[in-house]
Amino acid sequence: MALAMALAMALAMAMALAMALALVINMFNGDKVYIIDETPTIIKSIRDNIAKGYILNGDFTLTPTFIVQG
């Protein structure tokens, strides 16, 4: 139980750090960083109501993503 609690706390701290970085970072590798649903996101292309881009992770890696507006 103590290990699970420690892991949950570490995950919460990592997420808080990522959010703090997102509040400071406006640009990454020349791309504008937007906050979408509290997630730092880079949008590369938009077609109709679908955008293709990347999530900027706390360790400055990028994860491909799609954003759909309903």
Rosetta blueprint (number, residue, H / E / L):
1 M L
2 A H
3 L H
4 A H
5 M H
6 A H
7 L H
8 A H
9 M H
10 A H
11 L H
12 A H
13 M H
14 A H
15 M H
16 A H
17 L H
18 A H
19 M H
20 A H
21 L H
22 A H
23 L H
24 V H
25 I L
26 N L
27 M E
28 F E
29 N L
30 G L
31 D E
32 K E
33 V E
34 Y E
35 I E
36 I E
37 D L
38 E L
39 T E
40 P E
41 T E
42 I E
43 I E
44 K E
45 S E
46 I E
47 R E
48 D L
49 N L
50 I E
51 A E
52 K E
53 G E
54 Y E
55 I E
56 L E
57 N L
58 G L
59 D L
60 F L
61 T L
62 L E
63 T E
64 P E
65 T E
66 F E
67 I E
68 V E
69 Q L
70 G L
